[in-house]
Amino acid sequence: MPPSRWPLTAARRVVGHAWVCWALLGAPALAAPPTPAPLERAALRITEALDGVLRNCPAGFSQIGTSDKRCVGVGHTVEQTRVALTAALGTELYGVWRSKDGQRSVYNWLKTPSGYVYLRLQPDPEGRAQTLAYLDTPPGALPAQTPATGAVKLEPVAATPATAAPVDPVPPRSVAPLPFRRTLQVQTQRMNGTDVLAVQNRLIALMRPVRTGQGDGWYGPVTAATVRAFQTSARLPATGRVDRGTWDALFSAAAQPFTPPTP
């Protein structure tokens, strides 16, 4: 029977057999996946070295660095992560680790075939992991190389153009026990949940004079009035709603005490 008149099922069997043979014997060289970009390759290297999670960067990083930045969540402290990376990467690192904020975060540069990638370790501002590894193109010229011999040395670096590369601003540390997921406000059917309870307990912790007790997890008029008092103190719009801006300000480690409304 001419091939043009093969039954459809027979044609499918032939095509299927050809596909299996192609898969088993290997695709031709031209079908190989393209080489990943340096940042993606570096992020995968960090993820594998730390058994981390390659993920989207926090929303608060949208105005920081380039659009090609990569982030990796790590389940260890910044110091533990630094030590692990030093052991895993060795000479792939540019030199000593550096810090400009008392070692709350540390940074270095990772060597790739295409050049260096900027690498910063800091507490995860969203609280989904202990440490966030941030990778991006270098924000400026690299400082003079200081090779590490033996134990790794952490150097606080003066922010002067002659001795240090400028780094992207680090978002304020967050003490939120969970990430922001919705705007909280008073409504006919009262909102409740762990995020409401977290807001209430944070408000109580910031009240002066000091108050005791804890929240009930329901967002009502009293909670809204207390939020307005905090917003006024923090120079935010006094809406009584907890949107992303109020959430970030409330759970910032730099949040200031405030006077609650009189009952």
C-alpha positions as CSV (number, residue, x, y, z in Angstrom):
1,M,0.0,0.0,0.0
2,P,1.5,3.4,-0.9
3,P,2.6,5.5,2.2
4,S,0.1,8.2,1.3
5,R,-2.7,5.7,2.0
6,W,-1.4,4.3,5.3
7,P,-4.1,4.3,8.0
8,L,-3.8,7.1,10.4
9,T,-3.1,4.8,13.3
10,A,-0.2,3.2,11.5
11,A,1.2,6.6,10.7
12,R,1.0,7.5,14.4
13,R,2.8,4.3,15.3
14,V,5.6,5.1,12.9
15,V,5.9,8.7,14.2
16,G,5.8,7.5,17.8
17,H,8.5,4.9,17.1
18,A,10.7,7.6,15.5
19,W,10.3,9.9,18.5
20,V,11.2,7.1,21.0
21,C,14.3,6.3,18.9
22,W,15.3,10.0,18.9
23,A,14.8,10.2,22.6
24,L,16.8,7.0,23.4
25,L,19.6,7.6,20.9
26,G,20.0,11.3,21.7
27,A,19.0,14.5,20.0
28,P,21.4,16.0,17.4
29,A,23.7,18.7,18.7
30,L,21.6,21.5,17.3
31,A,18.7,20.4,19.5
32,A,20.7,21.0,22.8
33,P,19.2,23.7,25.1
34,P,20.8,27.1,24.9
35,T,23.4,28.0,27.5
36,P,21.7,29.9,30.3
37,A,22.6,33.6,30.9
38,P,25.4,34.2,33.4
39,L,23.0,35.4,36.2
40,E,20.8,32.3,35.7
41,R,23.8,30.0,35.7
42,A,25.2,31.7,38.8
43,A,21.8,31.4,40.6
44,L,21.6,27.7,39.7
45,R,25.1,27.3,41.1
46,I,24.2,28.9,44.4
47,T,20.9,27.0,44.6
48,E,22.7,23.7,44.2
49,A,25.5,24.5,46.6
50,L,23.1,25.5,49.3
51,D,20.2,23.2,48.6
52,G,18.2,26.4,48.3
53,V,15.1,27.4,46.4
54,L,15.4,29.5,43.2
55,R,12.4,31.9,43.4
56,N,11.0,35.3,42.5
57,C,12.7,38.2,44.2
58,P,10.5,40.0,46.8
59,A,8.1,42.7,45.6
60,G,10.1,45.2,47.6
61,F,13.0,44.7,45.3
62,S,11.2,45.8,42.2
63,Q,13.1,49.2,42.1
64,I,16.4,47.6,43.1
65,G,19.1,46.5,40.6
66,T,18.3,45.2,37.1
67,S,15.4,43.3,35.7
68,D,17.7,40.3,35.3
69,K,18.3,39.9,39.1
70,R,17.8,36.4,40.7
71,C,17.0,35.4,44.2
72,V,17.5,32.1,46.1
73,G,15.9,31.3,49.5
74,V,18.1,29.5,52.0
75,G,17.1,27.7,55.2
76,H,20.2,28.8,57.2
77,T,21.4,32.0,58.8
78,V,23.4,34.6,56.9
79,E,26.6,33.5,58.6
80,Q,26.0,29.8,58.0
81,T,25.2,30.5,54.4
82,R,28.4,32.5,54.0
83,V,30.5,29.8,55.5
84,A,28.9,27.1,53.3
85,L,29.3,29.2,50.1
86,T,33.0,29.9,50.9
87,A,33.6,26.1,51.3
88,A,31.6,25.2,48.1
89,L,32.8,28.0,45.8
90,G,36.4,28.6,46.9
91,T,38.3,30.5,44.2
92,E,35.1,31.2,42.3
93,L,34.6,34.0,44.8
94,Y,36.3,37.3,44.1
95,G,37.9,37.6,47.5
96,V,36.9,38.4,51.1
97,W,33.3,38.9,52.1
98,R,32.3,42.5,52.9
99,S,29.7,44.2,55.0
100,K,28.4,47.8,55.4
101,D,25.8,47.2,58.0
102,G,27.5,45.4,60.9
103,Q,27.3,42.0,59.2
104,R,23.5,41.9,59.0
105,S,24.2,41.4,55.3
106,V,27.4,40.4,53.5
107,Y,28.3,40.6,49.8
108,N,30.9,39.3,47.4
109,W,31.3,38.7,43.7
110,L,31.1,35.3,41.9
111,K,33.3,34.5,38.9
112,T,31.6,33.2,35.8
113,P,32.9,32.6,32.3
114,S,31.3,35.9,31.2
115,G,32.6,38.0,34.1
116,Y,31.6,38.6,37.7
117,V,28.1,38.4,39.3
118,Y,27.3,40.5,42.4
119,L,26.2,38.3,45.3
120,R,24.6,39.5,48.5
121,L,23.3,37.5,51.5
122,Q,20.7,39.0,53.8
123,P,17.8,38.0,56.0
124,D,14.8,37.2,53.9
125,P,12.5,40.3,54.1
126,E,9.5,38.1,53.3
127,G,10.2,35.5,56.0
128,R,9.8,32.5,53.7
129,A,13.4,31.5,54.3
130,Q,16.1,32.5,56.8
131,T,18.4,34.0,54.3
132,L,17.9,35.5,50.8
133,A,20.8,35.2,48.3
134,Y,20.5,38.1,45.8
135,L,22.4,38.0,42.5
136,D,22.7,40.8,39.9
137,T,25.1,42.4,37.6
138,P,27.8,44.3,39.5
139,P,26.4,47.8,40.4
140,G,29.9,49.4,40.0
141,A,33.6,48.8,39.6
142,L,34.9,46.0,41.7
143,P,37.3,47.0,44.6
144,A,40.9,45.9,44.7
145,Q,40.9,42.1,45.1
146,T,41.8,40.8,48.6
147,P,42.3,37.0,48.3
148,A,41.1,35.0,51.3
149,T,43.7,32.6,52.8
150,G,42.7,30.2,55.5
151,A,39.7,31.6,57.5
152,V,37.5,34.0,55.6
153,K,37.7,37.6,56.8
154,L,34.7,39.9,56.9
155,E,35.6,43.5,56.3
156,P,33.3,46.4,57.0
157,V,34.0,48.7,54.0
158,A,33.9,52.5,54.1
159,A,31.4,53.8,51.5
160,T,34.0,55.7,49.4
161,P,34.3,55.4,45.6
162,A,38.0,54.8,45.9
163,T,37.8,51.7,48.1
164,A,34.4,50.1,47.6
165,A,31.9,49.3,44.9
166,P,28.5,51.0,45.5
167,V,25.8,48.5,46.3
168,D,22.1,48.5,45.9
169,P,20.2,49.7,48.9
170,V,19.1,46.9,51.2
171,P,15.4,46.9,52.1
172,P,14.7,47.5,55.9
173,R,14.7,44.2,57.8
174,S,11.2,42.8,58.3
175,V,10.0,41.1,61.5
176,A,6.7,39.9,59.9
177,P,6.0,36.3,60.9
178,L,4.3,35.7,57.5
179,P,4.3,37.5,54.1
180,F,1.7,40.2,53.2
181,R,-1.1,38.6,51.2
182,R,-4.1,40.9,51.4
183,T,-5.3,44.4,52.5
184,L,-7.0,44.3,55.9
185,Q,-9.9,46.6,56.7
186,V,-13.3,46.8,58.4
187,Q,-16.1,45.3,56.4
188,T,-19.5,43.9,56.9
189,Q,-18.3,40.3,57.2
190,R,-15.3,40.8,59.5
191,M,-11.9,39.7,58.3
192,N,-10.0,37.2,60.4
193,G,-6.9,35.1,60.2
194,T,-3.3,34.8,61.2
195,D,-2.4,38.0,59.4
196,V,-5.0,39.9,61.4
197,L,-3.6,38.4,64.6
198,A,0.0,39.3,63.6
199,V,-1.0,42.9,63.0
200,Q,-2.8,43.1,66.3
201,N,0.1,41.6,68.3
202,R,2.6,43.9,66.5
203,L,0.5,47.0,67.3
204,I,0.3,45.9,71.0
205,A,4.1,45.4,71.1
206,L,4.6,49.0,69.8
207,M,2.1,50.7,72.1
208,R,3.4,53.1,74.7
209,P,2.8,53.0,77.6
210,V,3.4,49.2,77.3
211,R,0.2,47.1,77.0
212,T,-0.2,43.4,77.8
213,G,-2.4,40.8,76.2
214,Q,-2.8,39.7,72.6
215,G,-5.2,40.1,69.6
216,D,-8.2,38.0,68.8
217,G,-7.6,37.6,65.1
218,W,-10.7,39.6,64.1
219,Y,-10.4,43.0,62.3
220,G,-12.9,45.3,63.8
221,P,-13.3,49.1,64.6
222,V,-10.9,49.0,67.6
223,T,-8.2,47.5,65.4
224,A,-8.8,50.0,62.6
225,A,-8.6,52.9,65.1
226,T,-5.3,51.6,66.5
227,V,-4.0,51.2,62.9
228,R,-4.9,54.8,62.2
229,A,-3.0,55.9,65.3
230,F,0.0,54.0,64.1
231,Q,-0.3,55.4,60.6
232,T,-0.5,59.0,61.9
233,S,2.6,58.4,64.1
234,A,4.5,56.9,61.1
235,R,3.3,59.7,58.8
236,L,1.3,57.4,56.6
237,P,-2.2,58.1,55.3
238,A,-4.6,57.4,58.3
239,T,-6.9,55.1,56.5
240,G,-7.4,52.4,59.1
241,R,-6.6,49.8,56.5
242,V,-3.4,47.7,56.4
243,D,-2.2,47.8,52.9
244,R,1.2,46.7,51.7
245,G,2.8,50.1,52.7
246,T,1.3,50.0,56.2
247,W,2.3,46.3,56.6
248,D,5.9,47.0,55.7
249,A,6.1,50.0,58.0
250,L,4.4,48.1,60.9
251,F,6.7,45.1,60.6
252,S,9.9,47.0,59.9
253,A,12.6,46.5,62.5
254,A,12.8,50.3,62.5
255,A,9.1,50.8,63.5
256,Q,8.7,53.3,66.3
257,P,6.5,53.1,69.3
258,F,3.2,55.0,69.2
259,T,0.4,56.1,71.5
260,P,-2.8,54.2,70.9
261,P,-6.2,55.9,70.8
262,T,-8.1,56.5,74.1
263,P,-10.8,53.8,74.6
